[in-house]
Amino acid sequence: MADCSTWAVVPVKSFAEAKSRLSDCLDGQTRKNLVLAMLEDVLVALSQVEQIDKVLMVSSEPQALELASAYGALILQEPIDSGLNAAINKAANHLVQQGVEKMLVLPADIPLISCVEIRKLVELGNTCAGEAPTLALVSDQNADGTNAMLVSPPDLIEFSYGEHSYQLHKLQAQKLVANLFFPDLPSFALDIDTPDDLNSLLLNQHKLRADSRTLSWINQNLRALNPSIDAAKLDTARLDTGKPKEQRL
């Protein structure tokens, strides 16, 4: 019998592999501290969404799993880092075995994330409870990566995270007999992978909560960043415009 609850899944890769594209401007320890700060902000936001019944972290990274435990998240431990798609597949299969109906996949590196917008995304799935399968996709600021996915049942599609994942997931979606949503949720738009992303984070730090761990990281580290982080060159308009408004197909 299906369980109508919604579980959030947060896959976290090994910190040894994390944010390598920032290595020209951040040393290894500083990158790890950034990853931990963003991850904690995601866990805090999820803890404030009453529609999320359980949070499940999939990772082989001990420090990430320790943080998950501190926030009451469940753990699906990997012996080694098997890659993002394998980790999410593992979580989806686990949820199906548990009879869970809806899975929300969130990355660990979206520091502007808002509990209000997580709630909006989850409620899309709730409006379709008991109907056909449901898939909601939220893109990054370039409409290239997938920065959130709500999927019911959890194994509805083949996960294609990586380069051009949003378009690959969208192509799959359009072949499904399902309720499809492509909402515009700006707090999901920025994920941190490159120096340009750090530029965006710097110029949008006013959108972070006052108690944000990422904001604390900024205050501790940005003054010492490599000169390649040049906020003056960034066009931030794309964070708030250029994506279609919420739609249902």
N, C-alpha and C positions, 0 to 999 in steps of 0.2 A: 504494500500500500504506500502511495506517495506521501511524502512529508512536505507540506506546503511552505516550509520555512525557506529562508534565503540565507545561504552561507557566502561569506566573502572569502576569496582565495587571494593570498598575497605571495607570489613566488619571489624568492630572493636568491640571487646567484652568489657564489663564493666571493668574498671581499678581495681575494687575490686577483680576481678577474674584473673587478668592478671599476667602471669609469676610467678605463685605460686611455680614452681619448682626451682626458684632462691631465695627462701626465706631464705635458709641457708647462702647465701652470700650477699644478698642485702635486705635492709629494704624496707618497703612498699613505702615510698616516692621516694627512689632511683629507684625502679622498675618502678614506674609510670613515672618518668622523662625519663627513658630509652625508654619506650613504646612511649611516646610523641615525643622523638627525632627520633626514627625510623620511626614513622608515618609521621612526617614532611618530612623526606628524601624521602619517597615513593611519597608523594604529590608533592614535588619539581621535582622529576624525571618525573612524569606523566605530569606536566605542561610544560615540555620541549619536549614533543612528539607531533608534530603537527597532527599526524594521530589519536590521541585520541580526539574525538569531545566533550565528556563530562565525568566528573568524578562524580560518585555517591557513597557517603558513607552511609553505613547501620550500625546504632549503637544506643544504648541507653545512651551512655556516653557523658555527656554535654561538657567536655573539648575536646573530639575528634571532636564533631560536631562543636564546636567553631573554631577549627583549620581548619576543612573542609571549613567553610564559609570564613575564611581568605584567602584561596587559590581558592575561586570561585567554589568549588565543590557543587554539589546538595546534598541534604540530604533526606534520607529515615529513619525517626526516628522510633525506636522501643520503646514501653512503658517499656518493660523489656528485659533483655538479653535472647533471645530465643535460642541461640546456633548458631554455624557457618552455618550449613546446612540450618536451617530455614531462617537465614538472607539472604543467597545467593538465596534460592528459592524465597523469597520475592522480591529481586532485579530482578531476572530473569523474574518473572511474570510482574513486573512493566515495564520492558523494552519491553516485548512482547506486552503489552497493548499500549505502545508508538509507536509500529511498528519498534523498533530498531532491526537491523539485527545481530550485533556482540557484544558479551560481553567478556571483559577481566577481569578476577578475579585475584586480587593481594592481598596477606596478608599484614598486616601493619608492619611486623617484619622482613623484608629482607633488612638489612642496606647497603649491598654492591650493591644494585640494580643500574643498568646503564640505562640511557635513550636510549643509542644506542641499547641495547639488548631488551628493551621494543619495540623499533621501529621494530627490526627484527621480533619479535613475531607477532606484529600487521600486518606486511606485509605478513606473511604467510596466514593470513585470506584474505587479499586483493587480493592475487594471485588467490583465488578460488571464488571470488565474482560472484554470479549468477550461480555457479555450484551446486553440491550436498552440503549437510550440512558439516560443518567443525569443527574439534576438534583438538586443540593442547594442549599437556600436558607437563609441565616442572616439574621435580622432585626436591626434596631436595638433599643434598649431599649423602644421604644414599639410594636413590631411594625408599624411603618409603612414605614421605609426598608429597603432591601436592603444589608446591610453585608458580605456575601460571597456568592459564587455559584460553585459548581463545576458545569460543564456539559460533557457529552460526547454527541455531538460539539459543537464550539464554537458552531456556528450552529443549535443545536437549537430555540431560542426567539427571539421578537422581544423585544429589550431595552426595558424600560419604566422606566428609572431616572428619578427625580423624585418628586413627591408621591405617596404611597401605593404606592410601587414594590413593596414586599413583597407586598401583597395582589394587585396586578396580575400579578406574576410567579407567585404561588401559583395564581391562577385559570387561567393558562396551563398550569401544571404539571399540574393536575388533569384536563386534557383530553388529556394525552400518554399514549402507551403507553411508559412509561419507569420506571426505578427512581427513586423520589422520596424525598428525605430533607429533614427540617426540624429539624436538630440545634440543641440549646441549647448555645451556646458563648459564655459570658459575656465573654470578652476581646474579642469582636467588637462588643459591644453599644453602646459609647459612641463616637459620632462627634461632632466638634466643629464646631458651626455657630452656636450662640446663646450669650448670657450664661449661661443655665441649664446648658448643656453645660460651660461653663468651671467653673461651680460643681461639677458632677459630677467633673470632672477634678481640681479642687483637693482634694475630699474623698476621692478614690480614688487620690491620688498614691502612696500606699504600695504600690499594685499595679504601679507602674512599676519596671523594672529599675534597678539602681543606676547603670548607665551610660547610661540612657535620655537621648536628646537632648531629649525633651519635658520630662523632669524638670529638666534644666539650664535650659530655657526658663522653667519655673515659678520656679525659684530666682532667676532674673535679673529676672523681670517681675511676679510676682503682687503683691508689696508695693506696686507703683506702679499697680495696676489701678484703674480707675474704681470708686467705691463701689457701682455697680450690680451688681458681682460680689459677691454676698452669700451665702456658703456656708451660713450658718445657716438659710437658708430652704429648703434643698434636701432632698428625701426621696430618699435613695440606695438604698432597699431594692429599687427596681425593677431595679437593675443585676444583682441576683442571684436574683430571684424573678419569678414571674408569667408565665414562658414554658413551654410544654410541653417535656418531656424529649425526647431524640432519638427519632425515629420513622421508620419506613420504610413506605411505602404500596405 
